[in-house]
Amino acid sequence: MNTNLNTMKFNFYILITVFFILSGFKSYSQITVNNLSELVSYLDDDNVDVKMVPGVYTITAEDVEKGLYKQETTIKNTSKVLLLFKGNNSTYDFSGVTIKIDTKVLQAFGNFQVYELQIVGNHNVLKNLTMLDDGSVHDAPTRRACNIVMDGSYNKIEGFKVTTKGSFPYGFGDAFGKGGRSVIKHQKHSACLIRGESNHLKNSSFIHRSYGHCIFMQAANNALIEGCVVEGEVRKTDAMLAETSGPAFDVGFKTVWGYKLPKGYMLSTGEAGIRAYDGGNTVIDGKFYKRGTSNPTVLNCTVKYMRTGVTIAHATGKKYVEGCKAIGCENAFSLGSGEVVNCSADCSYGPVYSSTYKRDVKYNAEITIIPASNPYYNGSGSVAYIGGSGHKIVLKGGEEPVKKGLAIKVGGDKKNIRLLNGNFPRQNNFKGWDFELVNYTNFPIELSDKSSGVTVKSVGKVSDSGSNNNVSELKLKRN
């Protein structure tokens, strides 16, 4: 009897072993690496679990010149990469690890954009790395730079702490150029670019001291940005105009918008906190794709002192933002269409919500206007700016005193610093029609002569210069 039982057990183990072999199962133990050279040797491996010994590691321009990094090229051979993760199904644990990257590295590759870290494989997890650009905010890249680029599919970056520095010009926002046109030639440095399929950025923080976007998406499908914190820097245009030397002074403060920089506005020294683009390139499974961004989700993120909080109007498909907060941004939320659920923002430097284009439709938003953490310096005078149609906008807030001169605006002149004197007319003087606006705050509403068929319920006073609008008073319930 025992012999038969042992034979049955032996046969069972043989069957299990054969099953695992046929199914490709492999068992790996964690690998410990002690330096960057050892780490690099595992970046193209599949199915590895790598942990780096805690400590501070540095990458210098001299390291690049010595060829210690492979200088990998990526899409269209326009970029060089320091740390390129090419494998699949691997985990890299950087708990307690800081990698300092000398800002001089941004010039060490010549006329290429520099990626400090890029993922092109699939199903990888990178966690708990501190990345620090070590140098001056003025140490600009020769061309462009980005700390993190996510390509491939189903990758996750979690628990990163990133400090971004090194761009030109720094300290003026986009006043002197950002894209194809510029008054001052600029070299941008962004923090995190998400591309690929279903990539996930989670619980990561960014200190952004660079002219460029913090977190942005290009050619990304089903990207998820969750639990992240972005902190930029803002500056009064009055302080910029007070400079007596430097790049802005040298061009007489003549902006890319065609007029001299005006006083009375607050500008971020960076660009967007979280942004989506309608075009871009990505690589998935070794194949290159040119496409837009679709179906982004942004959850429980906080953005401080950036040009925008969450601006994903250029994405297509389902756009969903929940539990996010924007503090001291020039503009908090712009989706074009989509859902903003249980979010909050202040209007100290700009609107909590702004329509991007006159074609904006079915933008459903629930935003709580929180007290300003800094003195008001809102040059546009907008608490919110609403154009387009088919929306349901709900604005909530406390009973804090309302700043004189600020209003919720429906259509008409945005008075944005970039749109003065008739500049970019397609982005201004929108019509607003056939939507619902519920205002639980004391801020007044201004229905411009471009408004029609808007249903308004408001605690704050309403002035109506439009046509066929339906306005009613809303009373707050008090305990």
Rosetta blueprint (number, residue, H / E / L):
1 M L
2 N H
3 T H
4 N H
5 L H
6 N H
7 T H
8 M H
9 K H
10 F H
11 N H
12 F H
13 Y H
14 I H
15 L H
16 I H
17 T H
18 V H
19 F H
20 F H
21 I H
22 L H
23 S L
24 G L
25 F L
26 K L
27 S L
28 Y L
29 S L
30 Q L
31 I E
32 T E
33 V E
34 N L
35 N L
36 L H
37 S H
38 E H
39 L H
40 V H
41 S L
42 Y L
43 L L
44 D L
45 D L
46 D L
47 N L
48 V L
49 D E
50 V E
51 K E
52 M E
53 V L
54 P L
55 G E
56 V E
57 Y E
58 T E
59 I E
60 T L
61 A H
62 E H
63 D H
64 V H
65 E H
66 K L
67 G L
68 L L
69 Y L
70 K L
71 Q L
72 E E
73 T E
74 T L
75 I H
76 K H
77 N H
78 T L
79 S E
80 K E
81 V E
82 L E
83 L E
84 L E
85 F E
86 K L
87 G L
88 N L
89 N L
90 S L
91 T E
92 Y E
93 D E
94 F E
95 S E
96 G E
97 V E
98 T E
99 I E
100 K E
101 I E
102 D E
103 T L
104 K L
105 V H
106 L H
107 Q H
108 A H
109 F L
110 G L
111 N L
112 F L
113 Q E
114 V E
115 Y E
116 E E
117 L E
118 Q E
119 I E
120 V L
121 G L
122 N E
123 H L
124 N L
125 V E
126 L E
127 K E
128 N E
129 L E
130 T E
131 M E
132 L E
133 D E
134 D E
135 G L
136 S L
137 V L
138 H L
139 D L
140 A L
141 P L
142 T L
143 R L
144 R L
145 A E
146 C E
147 N E
148 I E
149 V E
150 M E
151 D L
152 G L
153 S E
154 Y L
155 N L
156 K E
157 I E
158 E E
159 G L
160 F L
161 K E
162 V E
163 T E
164 T E
165 K E
166 G L
167 S L
168 F E
169 P L
170 Y L
171 G L
172 F L
173 G L
174 D L
175 A L
176 F L
177 G E
178 K L
179 G L
180 G L
181 R L
182 S E
183 V L
184 I L
185 K L
186 H L
187 Q E
188 K L
189 H E
190 S E
191 A E
192 C E
193 L E
194 I E
195 R E
196 G E
197 E E
198 S L
199 N L
200 H E
201 L E
202 K E
203 N L
204 S L
205 S E
206 F E
207 I E
208 H E
209 R E
210 S L
211 Y L
212 G L
213 H L
214 C L
215 I E
216 F E
217 M E
218 Q E
219 A E
220 A E
221 N E
222 N L
223 A L
224 L E
225 I E
226 E E
227 G L
228 C L
229 V E
230 V E
231 E E
232 G L
233 E L
234 V E
235 R E
236 K E
237 T H
238 D H
239 A H
240 M H
241 L H
242 A L
243 E L
244 T L
245 S L
246 G L
247 P H
248 A H
249 F H
250 D H
251 V L
252 G L
253 F L
254 K E
255 T L
256 V L
257 W L
258 G L
259 Y L
260 K E
261 L L
262 P L
263 K L
264 G L
265 Y L
266 M E
267 L E
268 S E
269 T L
270 G L
271 E L
272 A E
273 G E
274 I E
275 R E
276 A E
277 Y L
278 D L
279 G L
280 G L
281 N E
282 T E
283 V E
284 I E
285 D L
286 G L
287 K E
288 F E
289 Y E
290 K E
291 R L
292 G L
293 T L
294 S E
295 N L
296 P L
297 T E
298 V E
299 L E
300 N L
301 C L
302 T E
303 V E
304 K E
305 Y L
306 M L
307 R L
308 T E
309 G E
310 V E
311 T E
312 I L
313 A L
314 H L
315 A L
316 T E
317 G L
318 K L
319 K L
320 Y E
321 V E
322 E E
323 G L
324 C L
325 K E
326 A E
327 I E
328 G L
329 C L
330 E L
331 N E
332 A E
333 F E
334 S E
335 L L
336 G L
337 S L
338 G E
339 E E
340 V E
341 V E
342 N E
343 C E
344 S E
345 A E
346 D L
347 C L
348 S L
349 Y L
350 G L
351 P L
352 V L
353 Y E
354 S E
355 S L
356 T L
357 Y L
358 K L
359 R L
360 D L
361 V E
362 K L
363 Y E
364 N E
365 A E
366 E E
367 I E
368 T E
369 I E
370 I L
371 P L
372 A L
373 S L
374 N L
375 P L
376 Y L
377 Y L
378 N L
379 G L
380 S L
381 G L
382 S E
383 V E
384 A E
385 Y E
386 I E
387 G L
388 G E
389 S E
390 G L
391 H L
392 K E
393 I E
394 V E
395 L E
396 K E
397 G E
398 G L
399 E L
400 E L
401 P L
402 V L
403 K L
404 K L
405 G L
406 L L
407 A E
408 I E
409 K E
410 V E
411 G L
412 G E
413 D L
414 K L
415 K L
416 N L
417 I H
418 R H
419 L H
420 L H
421 N H
422 G H
423 N L
424 F L
425 P H
426 R H
427 Q H
428 N L
429 N L
430 F E
431 K L
432 G E
433 W E
434 D L
435 F L
436 E E
437 L E
438 V E
439 N E
440 Y L
441 T L
442 N L
443 F L
444 P L
445 I E
446 E E
447 L E
448 S L
449 D L
450 K L
451 S E
452 S E
453 G L
454 V L
455 T E
456 V E
457 K E
458 S E
459 V L
460 G L
461 K L
462 V E
463 S E
464 D E
465 S L
466 G L
467 S E
468 N L
469 N L
470 N E
471 V E
472 S E
473 E E
474 L L
475 K L
476 L L
477 K L
478 R L
479 N L
